Amino acid sequence: MFGYICINQPELKVKDYEAYRGYYCGLCHELKKRYGRIGQMLLSYDMTFLVILLTGLYEPEESREYHRCIPHPVRKHMQIQNEITGYAADMNVLLSYRKALDDWKDEGSRRGRALAASLKRNYNKLQDRYPRQAGSLEESLELLSEAEKTFSEDIDYVAGLSGRFLGEMFAWKEDEWQRELYDMGFFLGKFIYLMDAWEDMEKDQKKGNYNIFLLRKKMNPEHFAEDAETILVDMMSQCSGTFERLPVLYRADILRNILYSGVWGRYCTVQERRKKEEKDERSI
């Protein structure tokens, strides 16, 4: 997974950080229980966020246990789980299979091929169990592949395809909150797609790969950086605004830390790296 939807740890209270780690470890445990060691390898911050968001909204009964694990063999760590943890684990596998498959098809990745082969059987079962989410994922990624092959310049369309399937995954139940959760996932999905493109610009330029921001840079090189930042800020503003309309009180501080601060961690890192590279080039 992309890993953009993470916390800003220095800004979190200790109790909130411990809770966040509890959900993260709980998801890791559930992935191992359902899918073995391979499942643990798929653990993502993005799906941890989904667990906490749906938990904050629906407030299901939770269980807390303390376990040691290979990454933390000395001290036992808290694991927090509820019925949403299993759902997020399944969505984690759906996304991971498709990403592995795309890595194999687009880049010839042997690791992607091996991972896709190992997840294929589970993926087929999840397609039957979650036809709405899996169907949206399949359709959106097929359309996205076509758009990228034709070097589409429509940023709303290409980013929106990622938003579609993540929106369906965020809408856990078909109930009164389905629309708001879909919208939140939709804008977050667009943000993730665009952040990935923003981070990969140099790599994609060298390889001649499709990248929506490279196309926009050609169209407007002078104001490109400001334009890109405005688009990313708008996506998160829409996502955060939708979140604020949801009646979430439980774990709200963790969620706001991620939405208003944590998601910008990689953006800032990329900006700092590019400024350093530009400075080094000028000094040569």
N, C-alpha and C positions, 0 to 999 in steps of 0.2 A: 504494500500500500504506500501511498505517497507520504503520509506522516505530517501533513501540514496542520492538522487540527489538534494541537497539543497545548499544554498548559504553559504559563509563564511562572515557573516555580518560585522565584524570589518574591513575587507579588501575592502568593497564596499563604493563608494562615496554615500553621502546622497541622491543625485538625483537618482542614480541607485537603491538604496534600496527602495525609494518611488515608483519607477516604478515597481520594482519586486513585492512589496506589492500590487500595482494596478492590476497586472495580476493575482496574487493569489486571491485577493478579487473578481476580475471579473469572474474567474473560479468558485469560491464559489457561486456567484450570479447566474451564468448560471446553475450550478448543482441544485440549489434550484428551479429555474424556470422550468427546464425540469423534475426533479425527486422528488421535494419536500424536506422536511427536511432530509429524508434518503439520498438523493443525496448530501446534504451538509456534511454529516458524512463521505462521501467517498473522500473528497477533499485531494489531494496529492501534494507534492512538485514535484514528478516525472512528473506529467501531467502539472504542472505549467511550468516546464522546456520545455516541448514540445510546449506549447503555445508560449513561448518567442523565441524558436528556429525557428519555422515555421514563426512567425511574422517577425523575423529578416531577414529571407531569402526572403519571398514573399512580405513583407511590405504592407499588406492590409490596407484599411482605418479603423481607430480606432475611438471608441467613449469613452469619459471620463465622468463619473458621480461621484457624491459624495453622499454617503449614510451612515447612522448609521446602526448598526446591533447588535445582541445580544452580541457577544464578544467585540464589541466596541460601547457601547451605548452613550458615552459622546460626542466624536468628530467624525465628518463625515470623512470617508475614501474614497480615490479615487479608483474607479473601472475602469479598462481599459479592453475593450472588442472589438473583431472583429470576423470575420467569423470562425477563427480558434478556438476560445474559445468554441464554440458549439461542434466542432469535438473532442477537447480534453475532454470535459465533457462526450461525448459518449464513448470514449476510456476508460475513468476512470470507467464508469459503467461496460463495458465489463470485464475489469481486476478485478474489485471488486467482481463481481458475481462469477467468476471462483475461486478467492482466497477464498471467503466465502464457496463455494461448497467443495473445497479441505480441508478447515479447518474442515468441518463437516465430510467428508469421512475419513480423515486421523487421526483426533484427537477427533472425536465425539463432536465437539464444538456445543453447543446449539445456541450460538450467530451466528455462521456461518450458521447453518441450517435456523435460522429465517431470517437472512439477504439474503441468497440465495433465500428463498421463496418469499420475498418481491420484489426482483429484477428480478425474473424469467420472468415475462411478458415483462418487458422492454428489457431484454436480448434477448428474442426471436425476438422482433422487430429490435433490432440492428443487429442481425445475418442476417436478410433480407436486411438491409440497407447497411451493410458493409461485404459482403460475403468474400472478400479477407482477411481482418483483422481477422474476427471472425473464419473463416475456419482455418487459420494458428494457432490461439490461441487454438482451440479445438484439432487439430492434434498434435501440439507440446506438450501440456500438457498431452495428452494420452500417447504419446511416453515417456515423462519424467516420468510419473507414472510407466510405465513398467520398465524403466531403474533403477529407485530407488528401486523397488521391488526386482530386481535381483542384487542389490548392484553393479551396473556398476562402473568400475574403470576408465572409459574413460572420463576424465575431459572436454575435448573439446566437446565431444558429448553431455553430460548432460547439460553443461552450454550453449552450442550452441542452444539447444532447446528453452531456454528462449530468447536467442538472435533472433531466427527466428521470433517469434510473435511480439516482440518489434520492430524489424526492419520493419515489415509490417505496424505497427502502425505509425512509424515515416515517412514512405513513404506516405504522405498525398495524393498526386496526382501521377498519372502515367505520368510523364513528364520527362524533362531532368535532374531533380534533384533526381529522384526516387532512382537510384542506390546508390548515395552518402548518402542520408538520410537513406536508408535501412541499409547500412554498419554501419553508426553511431549508429543507434538503435540496431543493432546486437551486436556490441561490448559493448555497454552500458548495454544491457540485460544480457550478459555474466557476466559483472562486478557485476550487482545487484544480480544475482543468487549466485555468488561466495562470495560476501560480506555477504549475508544472511547466507550462510553456515559457513563462518568464524566466524560470531558473535554468531551463535547457537551451536558451537561445544560442549560446556560443557553440554548444555541442551540435545542435541541429544545423547551424550554419556551416560547420565544417563537413558534416555528413550529407548536406543537401536535403535534409528532412523537412517535412512540413512543420511550420510553426507560425501560428496566427500573429504573434507579435513581430516576427521578422517581416511579414507582409505589411503590417501597419507601419513599421519603421521605414520601409521603402516609400510608402505613401506620404509620410509626414516625419522626416528625420529630425527636424528642428525641435518639435514639441513632443516627440515620441515618448520620452520618459515620463513627463507629466501626464500625458494622455493615458499611459498604462496604469500609473498609480491611481488616477481618478477612476478608472474602470474597476480596479480591484477594490478600492474603498467603497464604491457604489454597491458592488456585490455583497460585501460584508455588512454594509448599512442596511440593505434590504433584508438580509438574513437575520441580523440582530433585531431589526424592527419587528419582524415576524415573531421572533422569540419573545419579545417583550409583550406581545399580545396574548401569549399563552399564560395560564394561571400556574406558573411554576414558582414555588417557594422552596421546596426541598432541594438542596444541592445547588441553589441558584447562584451562589457565590463562585462555585467552581465553574459553572457554565459561563458566567459573565467573564471570568478570568480568561477563558479560552477564546470567547467570541470577540472580546474587546482588546485583548493583548496577545495571547498565546499564538493566534493564527498568523501574527505578523513577524514571528521570530525568524523564519527562513527568509522572508522578504528582506528584513534588515541585514541578515547575513550575506545575502546575494549582493545587496547594494554596497555593503562595505567591501566585499571582495572586488567588485567592479571598480570602485573608486581607487582602491589600492593598485589594481592593474593599470588604470589610466595614469596614475601618479608615477608608477614605475616606467611606463612607456615614455612619458614626458621627460623623465630624468636620463634616459638613454641618449 
